[in-house]
Amino acid sequence: MVLDEVTYPLNWGWIDLDDAVRTIRERPEHVNVVCTGRKAPQALIDVADTVSEIGEVKHAYKAGIRAKKGIDF
């Protein structure tokens, strides 16, 4: 299961961290959990199988290119 950008709602308090950790901990053994996003709480890192944080190398916005439907949203 991929929880893409889950760190933001966790850090902003929109998802209760204890509930998320308990849910991940209680998942079926065959389910692999991948979490993405910046500043992952340690409790999430401890229970997820994979946690990634990707940094920007180049972004179109910096060249003045506006967000495009179907690409950025």
PDB file of N, CA, C and O in Angstrom:
ATOM      1  N   MET A   1       0.849  -1.152   0.000  1.00  0.00           N
ATOM      2  CA  MET A   1       0.000   0.000   0.000  1.00  0.00           C
ATOM      3  C   MET A   1       0.903   1.225   0.000  1.00  0.00           C
ATOM      4  O   MET A   1       1.828   1.320   0.807  1.00  0.00           O
ATOM      5  N   VAL A   2       0.641   2.146  -0.887  1.00  0.00           N
ATOM      6  CA  VAL A   2       1.422   3.374  -0.949  1.00  0.00           C
ATOM      7  C   VAL A   2       0.612   4.505  -0.326  1.00  0.00           C
ATOM      8  O   VAL A   2      -0.491   4.814  -0.777  1.00  0.00           O
ATOM      9  N   LEU A   3       1.165   5.115   0.706  1.00  0.00           N
ATOM     10  CA  LEU A   3       0.550   6.271   1.360  1.00  0.00           C
ATOM     11  C   LEU A   3       1.335   7.498   0.906  1.00  0.00           C
ATOM     12  O   LEU A   3       2.204   8.005   1.616  1.00  0.00           O
ATOM     13  N   ASP A   4       1.002   7.958  -0.300  1.00  0.00           N
ATOM     14  CA  ASP A   4       1.745   9.042  -0.932  1.00  0.00           C
ATOM     15  C   ASP A   4       1.504  10.367  -0.211  1.00  0.00           C
ATOM     16  O   ASP A   4       0.360  10.767   0.007  1.00  0.00           O
ATOM     17  N   GLU A   5       2.582  11.035   0.152  1.00  0.00           N
ATOM     18  CA  GLU A   5       2.541  12.337   0.825  1.00  0.00           C
ATOM     19  C   GLU A   5       1.777  12.293   2.150  1.00  0.00           C
ATOM     20  O   GLU A   5       1.193  13.296   2.560  1.00  0.00           O
ATOM     21  N   VAL A   6       1.776  11.160   2.809  1.00  0.00           N
ATOM     22  CA  VAL A   6       1.028  10.996   4.060  1.00  0.00           C
ATOM     23  C   VAL A   6       1.608  11.811   5.211  1.00  0.00           C
ATOM     24  O   VAL A   6       0.909  12.087   6.185  1.00  0.00           O
ATOM     25  N   THR A   7       2.860  12.194   5.111  1.00  0.00           N
ATOM     26  CA  THR A   7       3.480  12.922   6.220  1.00  0.00           C
ATOM     27  C   THR A   7       2.844  14.286   6.457  1.00  0.00           C
ATOM     28  O   THR A   7       2.798  14.760   7.592  1.00  0.00           O
ATOM     29  N   TYR A   8       2.357  14.917   5.403  1.00  0.00           N
ATOM     30  CA  TYR A   8       1.772  16.249   5.572  1.00  0.00           C
ATOM     31  C   TYR A   8       0.515  16.210   6.437  1.00  0.00           C
ATOM     32  O   TYR A   8       0.459  16.923   7.439  1.00  0.00           O
ATOM     33  N   PRO A   9      -0.497  15.407   6.094  1.00  0.00           N
ATOM     34  CA  PRO A   9      -1.678  15.381   6.969  1.00  0.00           C
ATOM     35  C   PRO A   9      -1.368  14.859   8.370  1.00  0.00           C
ATOM     36  O   PRO A   9      -2.042  15.232   9.330  1.00  0.00           O
ATOM     37  N   LEU A  10      -0.364  14.007   8.496  1.00  0.00           N
ATOM     38  CA  LEU A  10       0.033  13.560   9.836  1.00  0.00           C
ATOM     39  C   LEU A  10       0.629  14.720  10.628  1.00  0.00           C
ATOM     40  O   LEU A  10       0.246  14.952  11.774  1.00  0.00           O
ATOM     41  N   ASN A  11       1.553  15.437  10.028  1.00  0.00           N
ATOM     42  CA  ASN A  11       2.222  16.542  10.724  1.00  0.00           C
ATOM     43  C   ASN A  11       1.299  17.731  10.983  1.00  0.00           C
ATOM     44  O   ASN A  11       1.514  18.489  11.929  1.00  0.00           O
ATOM     45  N   TRP A  12       0.280  17.895  10.153  1.00  0.00           N
ATOM     46  CA  TRP A  12      -0.665  18.994  10.341  1.00  0.00           C
ATOM     47  C   TRP A  12      -1.801  18.619  11.281  1.00  0.00           C
ATOM     48  O   TRP A  12      -2.654  19.454  11.582  1.00  0.00           O
ATOM     49  N   GLY A  13      -1.825  17.369  11.751  1.00  0.00           N
ATOM     50  CA  GLY A  13      -2.847  16.927  12.679  1.00  0.00           C
ATOM     51  C   GLY A  13      -4.155  16.515  12.039  1.00  0.00           C
ATOM     52  O   GLY A  13      -5.138  16.295  12.747  1.00  0.00           O
ATOM     53  N   TRP A  14      -4.198  16.405  10.720  1.00  0.00           N
ATOM     54  CA  TRP A  14      -5.421  16.005  10.035  1.00  0.00           C
ATOM     55  C   TRP A  14      -5.665  14.505  10.171  1.00  0.00           C
ATOM     56  O   TRP A  14      -6.808  14.048  10.148  1.00  0.00           O
ATOM     57  N   ILE A  15      -4.579  13.746  10.314  1.00  0.00           N
ATOM     58  CA  ILE A  15      -4.652  12.307  10.590  1.00  0.00           C
ATOM     59  C   ILE A  15      -3.941  12.098  11.911  1.00  0.00           C
ATOM     60  O   ILE A  15      -2.816  12.565  12.093  1.00  0.00           O
ATOM     61  N   ASP A  16      -4.577  11.408  12.826  1.00  0.00           N
ATOM     62  CA  ASP A  16      -3.976  11.146  14.128  1.00  0.00           C
ATOM     63  C   ASP A  16      -2.817  10.152  13.967  1.00  0.00           C
ATOM     64  O   ASP A  16      -3.004   9.055  13.441  1.00  0.00           O
ATOM     65  N   LEU A  17      -1.639  10.538  14.416  1.00  0.00           N
ATOM     66  CA  LEU A  17      -0.452   9.704  14.261  1.00  0.00           C
ATOM     67  C   LEU A  17      -0.618   8.364  14.969  1.00  0.00           C
ATOM     68  O   LEU A  17      -0.261   7.326  14.412  1.00  0.00           O
ATOM     69  N   ASP A  18      -1.150   8.369  16.176  1.00  0.00           N
ATOM     70  CA  ASP A  18      -1.329   7.114  16.909  1.00  0.00           C
ATOM     71  C   ASP A  18      -2.272   6.162  16.171  1.00  0.00           C
ATOM     72  O   ASP A  18      -2.035   4.955  16.137  1.00  0.00           O
ATOM     73  N   ASP A  19      -3.337   6.703  15.584  1.00  0.00           N
ATOM     74  CA  ASP A  19      -4.270   5.872  14.807  1.00  0.00           C
ATOM     75  C   ASP A  19      -3.580   5.290  13.574  1.00  0.00           C
ATOM     76  O   ASP A  19      -3.757   4.115  13.253  1.00  0.00           O
ATOM     77  N   ALA A  20      -2.797   6.116  12.890  1.00  0.00           N
ATOM     78  CA  ALA A  20      -2.097   5.656  11.692  1.00  0.00           C
ATOM     79  C   ALA A  20      -1.092   4.559  12.033  1.00  0.00           C
ATOM     80  O   ALA A  20      -1.012   3.543  11.343  1.00  0.00           O
ATOM     81  N   VAL A  21      -0.332   4.772  13.094  1.00  0.00           N
ATOM     82  CA  VAL A  21       0.672   3.788  13.510  1.00  0.00           C
ATOM     83  C   VAL A  21      -0.009   2.476  13.895  1.00  0.00           C
ATOM     84  O   VAL A  21       0.452   1.403  13.505  1.00  0.00           O
ATOM     85  N   ARG A  22      -1.079   2.551  14.643  1.00  0.00           N
ATOM     86  CA  ARG A  22      -1.807   1.346  15.060  1.00  0.00           C
ATOM     87  C   ARG A  22      -2.352   0.600  13.841  1.00  0.00           C
ATOM     88  O   ARG A  22      -2.258  -0.625  13.766  1.00  0.00           O
ATOM     89  N   THR A  23      -2.919   1.343  12.890  1.00  0.00           N
ATOM     90  CA  THR A  23      -3.476   0.723  11.683  1.00  0.00           C
ATOM     91  C   THR A  23      -2.386   0.024  10.880  1.00  0.00           C
ATOM     92  O   THR A  23      -2.579  -1.098  10.411  1.00  0.00           O
ATOM     93  N   ILE A  24      -1.248   0.682  10.721  1.00  0.00           N
ATOM     94  CA  ILE A  24      -0.142   0.064   9.983  1.00  0.00           C
ATOM     95  C   ILE A  24       0.386  -1.151  10.742  1.00  0.00           C
ATOM     96  O   ILE A  24       0.657  -2.188  10.137  1.00  0.00           O
ATOM     97  N   ARG A  25       0.530  -1.035  12.025  1.00  0.00           N
ATOM     98  CA  ARG A  25       1.039  -2.138  12.841  1.00  0.00           C
ATOM     99  C   ARG A  25       0.114  -3.357  12.772  1.00  0.00           C
ATOM    100  O   ARG A  25       0.587  -4.493  12.798  1.00  0.00           O
ATOM    101  N   GLU A  26      -1.200  -3.128  12.683  1.00  0.00           N
ATOM    102  CA  GLU A  26      -2.185  -4.208  12.696  1.00  0.00           C
ATOM    103  C   GLU A  26      -2.525  -4.731  11.293  1.00  0.00           C
ATOM    104  O   GLU A  26      -3.406  -5.580  11.157  1.00  0.00           O
ATOM    105  N   ARG A  27      -1.858  -4.251  10.271  1.00  0.00           N
ATOM    106  CA  ARG A  27      -2.150  -4.681   8.903  1.00  0.00           C
ATOM    107  C   ARG A  27      -1.834  -6.167   8.728  1.00  0.00           C
ATOM    108  O   ARG A  27      -1.057  -6.735   9.496  1.00  0.00           O
ATOM    109  N   PRO A  28      -2.434  -6.790   7.720  1.00  0.00           N
ATOM    110  CA  PRO A  28      -2.088  -8.176   7.421  1.00  0.00           C
ATOM    111  C   PRO A  28      -0.591  -8.283   7.092  1.00  0.00           C
ATOM    112  O   PRO A  28       0.002  -7.362   6.531  1.00  0.00           O
ATOM    113  N   GLU A  29      -0.009  -9.403   7.447  1.00  0.00           N
ATOM    114  CA  GLU A  29       1.440  -9.588   7.290  1.00  0.00           C
ATOM    115  C   GLU A  29       1.910  -9.450   5.844  1.00  0.00           C
ATOM    116  O   GLU A  29       3.037  -9.020   5.603  1.00  0.00           O
ATOM    117  N   HIS A  30       1.066  -9.808   4.884  1.00  0.00           N
ATOM    118  CA  HIS A  30       1.466  -9.763   3.476  1.00  0.00           C
ATOM    119  C   HIS A  30       1.400  -8.352   2.867  1.00  0.00           C
ATOM    120  O   HIS A  30       1.820  -8.163   1.725  1.00  0.00           O
ATOM    121  N   VAL A  31       0.889  -7.376   3.594  1.00  0.00           N
ATOM    122  CA  VAL A  31       0.752  -6.014   3.084  1.00  0.00           C
ATOM    123  C   VAL A  31       2.013  -5.211   3.392  1.00  0.00           C
ATOM    124  O   VAL A  31       2.409  -5.076   4.550  1.00  0.00           O
ATOM    125  N   ASN A  32       2.632  -4.684   2.349  1.00  0.00           N
ATOM    126  CA  ASN A  32       3.825  -3.855   2.473  1.00  0.00           C
ATOM    127  C   ASN A  32       3.390  -2.397   2.430  1.00  0.00           C
ATOM    128  O   ASN A  32       2.611  -2.015   1.557  1.00  0.00           O
ATOM    129  N   VAL A  33       3.877  -1.573   3.355  1.00  0.00           N
ATOM    130  CA  VAL A  33       3.473  -0.170   3.439  1.00  0.00           C
ATOM    131  C   VAL A  33       4.636   0.738   3.051  1.00  0.00           C
ATOM    132  O   VAL A  33       5.722   0.667   3.626  1.00  0.00           O
ATOM    133  N   VAL A  34       4.381   1.597   2.059  1.00  0.00           N
ATOM    134  CA  VAL A  34       5.345   2.587   1.591  1.00  0.00           C
ATOM    135  C   VAL A  34       4.759   3.958   1.882  1.00  0.00           C
ATOM    136  O   VAL A  34       3.640   4.257   1.466  1.00  0.00           O
ATOM    137  N   CYS A  35       5.512   4.800   2.599  1.00  0.00           N
ATOM    138  CA  CYS A  35       5.062   6.152   2.941  1.00  0.00           C
ATOM    139  C   CYS A  35       6.000   7.166   2.301  1.00  0.00           C
ATOM    140  O   CYS A  35       7.217   6.981   2.290  1.00  0.00           O
ATOM    141  N   THR A  36       5.425   8.232   1.771  1.00  0.00           N
ATOM    142  CA  THR A  36       6.249   9.282   1.181  1.00  0.00           C
ATOM    143  C   THR A  36       5.922  10.620   1.832  1.00  0.00           C
ATOM    144  O   THR A  36       4.871  10.798   2.448  1.00  0.00           O
ATOM    145  N   GLY A  37       6.854  11.548   1.675  1.00  0.00           N
ATOM    146  CA  GLY A  37       6.670  12.903   2.177  1.00  0.00           C
ATOM    147  C   GLY A  37       7.803  13.341   3.074  1.00  0.00           C
ATOM    148  O   GLY A  37       8.560  12.519   3.592  1.00  0.00           O
ATOM    149  N   ARG A  38       7.911  14.639   3.252  1.00  0.00           N
ATOM    150  CA  ARG A  38       8.990  15.211   4.066  1.00  0.00           C
ATOM    151  C   ARG A  38       8.665  15.135   5.555  1.00  0.00           C
ATOM    152  O   ARG A  38       7.502  15.139   5.960  1.00  0.00           O
ATOM    153  N   LYS A  39       9.720  15.065   6.352  1.00  0.00           N
ATOM    154  CA  LYS A  39       9.634  15.121   7.817  1.00  0.00           C
ATOM    155  C   LYS A  39       8.730  14.031   8.389  1.00  0.00           C
ATOM    156  O   LYS A  39       7.828  14.314   9.177  1.00  0.00           O
ATOM    157  N   ALA A  40       8.975  12.804   7.993  1.00  0.00           N
ATOM    158  CA  ALA A  40       8.195  11.680   8.519  1.00  0.00           C
ATOM    159  C   ALA A  40       8.419  11.554  10.019  1.00  0.00           C
ATOM    160  O   ALA A  40       9.564  11.558  10.470  1.00  0.00           O
ATOM    161  N   PRO A  41       7.353  11.443  10.797  1.00  0.00           N
ATOM    162  CA  PRO A  41       7.514  11.221  12.229  1.00  0.00           C
ATOM    163  C   PRO A  41       8.223   9.886  12.480  1.00  0.00           C
ATOM    164  O   PRO A  41       8.013   8.925  11.740  1.00  0.00           O
ATOM    165  N   GLN A  42       9.042   9.825  13.496  1.00  0.00           N
ATOM    166  CA  GLN A  42       9.806   8.614  13.796  1.00  0.00           C
ATOM    167  C   GLN A  42       8.888   7.414  14.006  1.00  0.00           C
ATOM    168  O   GLN A  42       9.227   6.302  13.601  1.00  0.00           O
ATOM    169  N   ALA A  43       7.742   7.621  14.628  1.00  0.00           N
ATOM    170  CA  ALA A  43       6.810   6.513  14.858  1.00  0.00           C
ATOM    171  C   ALA A  43       6.354   5.889  13.539  1.00  0.00           C
ATOM    172  O   ALA A  43       6.175   4.674  13.456  1.00  0.00           O
ATOM    173  N   LEU A  44       6.165   6.718  12.507  1.00  0.00           N
ATOM    174  CA  LEU A  44       5.784   6.215  11.189  1.00  0.00           C
ATOM    175  C   LEU A  44       6.945   5.451  10.562  1.00  0.00           C
ATOM    176  O   LEU A  44       6.750   4.377   9.992  1.00  0.00           O
ATOM    177  N   ILE A  45       8.135   5.994  10.665  1.00  0.00           N
ATOM    178  CA  ILE A  45       9.325   5.331  10.130  1.00  0.00           C
ATOM    179  C   ILE A  45       9.488   3.957  10.772  1.00  0.00           C
ATOM    180  O   ILE A  45       9.852   2.991  10.100  1.00  0.00           O
ATOM    181  N   ASP A  46       9.222   3.874  12.049  1.00  0.00           N
ATOM    182  CA  ASP A  46       9.404   2.630  12.784  1.00  0.00           C
ATOM    183  C   ASP A  46       8.469   1.513  12.318  1.00  0.00           C
ATOM    184  O   ASP A  46       8.853   0.344  12.363  1.00  0.00           O
ATOM    185  N   VAL A  47       7.251   1.837  11.871  1.00  0.00           N
ATOM    186  CA  VAL A  47       6.289   0.789  11.513  1.00  0.00           C
ATOM    187  C   VAL A  47       6.142   0.550  10.016  1.00  0.00           C
ATOM    188  O   VAL A  47       5.704  -0.528   9.614  1.00  0.00           O
ATOM    189  N   ALA A  48       6.495   1.522   9.182  1.00  0.00           N
ATOM    190  CA  ALA A  48       6.370   1.352   7.732  1.00  0.00           C
ATOM    191  C   ALA A  48       7.521   0.489   7.220  1.00  0.00           C
ATOM    192  O   ALA A  48       8.574   0.397   7.852  1.00  0.00           O
ATOM    193  N   ASP A  49       7.303  -0.139   6.068  1.00  0.00           N
ATOM    194  CA  ASP A  49       8.352  -0.935   5.447  1.00  0.00           C
ATOM    195  C   ASP A  49       9.348  -0.057   4.696  1.00  0.00           C
ATOM    196  O   ASP A  49      10.555  -0.300   4.726  1.00  0.00           O
ATOM    197  N   THR A  50       8.826   0.964   4.024  1.00  0.00           N
ATOM    198  CA  THR A  50       9.658   1.880   3.252  1.00  0.00           C
ATOM    199  C   THR A  50       9.149   3.293   3.481  1.00  0.00           C
ATOM    200  O   THR A  50       7.943   3.537   3.457  1.00  0.00           O
ATOM    201  N   VAL A  51      10.073   4.226   3.703  1.00  0.00           N
ATOM    202  CA  VAL A  51       9.729   5.646   3.857  1.00  0.00           C
ATOM    203  C   VAL A  51      10.677   6.417   2.953  1.00  0.00           C
ATOM    204  O   VAL A  51      11.893   6.248   3.036  1.00  0.00           O
ATOM    205  N   SER A  52      10.124   7.264   2.088  1.00  0.00           N
ATOM    206  CA  SER A  52      10.982   8.029   1.179  1.00  0.00           C
ATOM    207  C   SER A  52      10.661   9.514   1.252  1.00  0.00           C
ATOM    208  O   SER A  52       9.533   9.928   1.520  1.00  0.00           O
ATOM    209  N   GLU A  53      11.695  10.289   1.004  1.00  0.00           N
ATOM    210  CA  GLU A  53      11.588  11.745   0.939  1.00  0.00           C
ATOM    211  C   GLU A  53      12.376  12.152  -0.295  1.00  0.00           C
ATOM    212  O   GLU A  53      13.585  11.934  -0.367  1.00  0.00           O
ATOM    213  N   ILE A  54      11.693  12.739  -1.258  1.00  0.00           N
ATOM    214  CA  ILE A  54      12.338  13.083  -2.516  1.00  0.00           C
ATOM    215  C   ILE A  54      12.570  14.580  -2.569  1.00  0.00           C
ATOM    216  O   ILE A  54      11.659  15.365  -2.307  1.00  0.00           O
ATOM    217  N   GLY A  55      13.783  14.976  -2.908  1.00  0.00           N
ATOM    218  CA  GLY A  55      14.120  16.392  -3.016  1.00  0.00           C
ATOM    219  C   GLY A  55      14.066  16.868  -4.455  1.00  0.00           C
ATOM    220  O   GLY A  55      14.294  16.095  -5.386  1.00  0.00           O
ATOM    221  N   GLU A  56      13.771  18.113  -4.625  1.00  0.00           N
ATOM    222  CA  GLU A  56      13.677  18.707  -5.960  1.00  0.00           C
ATOM    223  C   GLU A  56      15.069  18.873  -6.570  1.00  0.00           C
ATOM    224  O   GLU A  56      16.000  19.333  -5.910  1.00  0.00           O
ATOM    225  N   VAL A  57      15.188  18.498  -7.815  1.00  0.00           N
ATOM    226  CA  VAL A  57      16.405  18.725  -8.584  1.00  0.00           C
ATOM    227  C   VAL A  57      16.166  19.881  -9.553  1.00  0.00           C
ATOM    228  O   VAL A  57      16.998  20.779  -9.681  1.00  0.00           O
ATOM    229  N   LYS A  58      15.028  19.847 -10.226  1.00  0.00           N
ATOM    230  CA  LYS A  58      14.643  20.890 -11.171  1.00  0.00           C
ATOM    231  C   LYS A  58      13.121  20.935 -11.194  1.00  0.00           C
ATOM    232  O   LYS A  58      12.462  19.896 -11.160  1.00  0.00           O
ATOM    233  N   HIS A  59      12.568  22.138 -11.251  1.00  0.00           N
ATOM    234  CA  HIS A  59      11.113  22.256 -11.296  1.00  0.00           C
ATOM    235  C   HIS A  59      10.708  23.324 -12.302  1.00  0.00           C
ATOM    236  O   HIS A  59      11.295  24.405 -12.360  1.00  0.00           O
ATOM    237  N   ALA A  60       9.698  22.998 -13.086  1.00  0.00           N
ATOM    238  CA  ALA A  60       9.228  23.904 -14.135  1.00  0.00           C
ATOM    239  C   ALA A  60       8.771  25.251 -13.589  1.00  0.00           C
ATOM    240  O   ALA A  60       8.920  26.269 -14.266  1.00  0.00           O
ATOM    241  N   TYR A  61       8.218  25.278 -12.378  1.00  0.00           N
ATOM    242  CA  TYR A  61       7.755  26.537 -11.795  1.00  0.00           C
ATOM    243  C   TYR A  61       8.861  27.579 -11.749  1.00  0.00           C
ATOM    244  O   TYR A  61       8.604  28.765 -11.957  1.00  0.00           O
ATOM    245  N   LYS A  62      10.077  27.154 -11.482  1.00  0.00           N
ATOM    246  CA  LYS A  62      11.198  28.100 -11.381  1.00  0.00           C
ATOM    247  C   LYS A  62      11.542  28.732 -12.722  1.00  0.00           C
ATOM    248  O   LYS A  62      12.190  29.777 -12.773  1.00  0.00           O
ATOM    249  N   ALA A  63      11.110  28.099 -13.806  1.00  0.00           N
ATOM    250  CA  ALA A  63      11.326  28.649 -15.147  1.00  0.00           C
ATOM    251  C   ALA A  63      10.107  29.445 -15.610  1.00  0.00           C
ATOM    252  O   ALA A  63      10.034  29.872 -16.763  1.00  0.00           O
ATOM    253  N   GLY A  64       9.147  29.640 -14.697  1.00  0.00           N
ATOM    254  CA  GLY A  64       7.961  30.417 -15.038  1.00  0.00           C
ATOM    255  C   GLY A  64       6.851  29.625 -15.702  1.00  0.00           C
ATOM    256  O   GLY A  64       5.867  30.203 -16.165  1.00  0.00           O
ATOM    257  N   ILE A  65       6.995  28.308 -15.756  1.00  0.00           N
ATOM    258  CA  ILE A  65       5.965  27.474 -16.371  1.00  0.00           C
ATOM    259  C   ILE A  65       4.902  27.169 -15.329  1.00  0.00           C
ATOM    260  O   ILE A  65       5.199  26.620 -14.268  1.00  0.00           O
ATOM    261  N   ARG A  66       3.664  27.528 -15.638  1.00  0.00           N
ATOM    262  CA  ARG A  66       2.565  27.344 -14.696  1.00  0.00           C
ATOM    263  C   ARG A  66       2.130  25.885 -14.641  1.00  0.00           C
ATOM    264  O   ARG A  66       2.404  25.106 -15.554  1.00  0.00           O
ATOM    265  N   ALA A  67       1.455  25.533 -13.568  1.00  0.00           N
ATOM    266  CA  ALA A  67       0.942  24.182 -13.393  1.00  0.00           C
ATOM    267  C   ALA A  67       0.015  23.807 -14.554  1.00  0.00           C
ATOM    268  O   ALA A  67      -0.773  24.627 -15.025  1.00  0.00           O
ATOM    269  N   LYS A  68       0.124  22.554 -15.003  1.00  0.00           N
ATOM    270  CA  LYS A  68      -0.683  22.090 -16.122  1.00  0.00           C
ATOM    271  C   LYS A  68      -1.610  20.966 -15.667  1.00  0.00           C
ATOM    272  O   LYS A  68      -1.204  20.037 -14.970  1.00  0.00           O
ATOM    273  N   LYS A  69      -2.870  21.084 -16.086  1.00  0.00           N
ATOM    274  CA  LYS A  69      -3.848  20.055 -15.760  1.00  0.00           C
ATOM    275  C   LYS A  69      -3.385  18.714 -16.340  1.00  0.00           C
ATOM    276  O   LYS A  69      -2.939  18.633 -17.485  1.00  0.00           O
ATOM    277  N   GLY A  70      -3.499  17.695 -15.540  1.00  0.00           N
ATOM    278  CA  GLY A  70      -3.081  16.359 -15.985  1.00  0.00           C
ATOM    279  C   GLY A  70      -1.630  16.059 -15.679  1.00  0.00           C
ATOM    280  O   GLY A  70      -1.204  14.908 -15.772  1.00  0.00           O
ATOM    281  N   ILE A  71      -0.858  17.082 -15.311  1.00  0.00           N
ATOM    282  CA  ILE A  71       0.542  16.880 -14.935  1.00  0.00           C
ATOM    283  C   ILE A  71       0.741  17.260 -13.477  1.00  0.00           C
ATOM    284  O   ILE A  71       1.229  16.457 -12.682  1.00  0.00           O
ATOM    285  N   ASP A  72       0.372  18.459 -13.132  1.00  0.00           N
ATOM    286  CA  ASP A  72       0.584  18.962 -11.766  1.00  0.00           C
ATOM    287  C   ASP A  72      -0.647  18.841 -10.882  1.00  0.00           C
ATOM    288  O   ASP A  72      -0.540  18.899  -9.657  1.00  0.00           O
ATOM    289  N   PHE A  73      -1.804  18.676 -11.486  1.00  0.00           N
ATOM    290  CA  PHE A  73      -3.043  18.506 -10.705  1.00  0.00           C
ATOM    291  C   PHE A  73      -4.054  17.758 -11.518  1.00  0.00           C
ATOM    292  O   PHE A  73      -5.163  17.510 -11.047  1.00  0.00           O
TER     293      PHE A  73
END
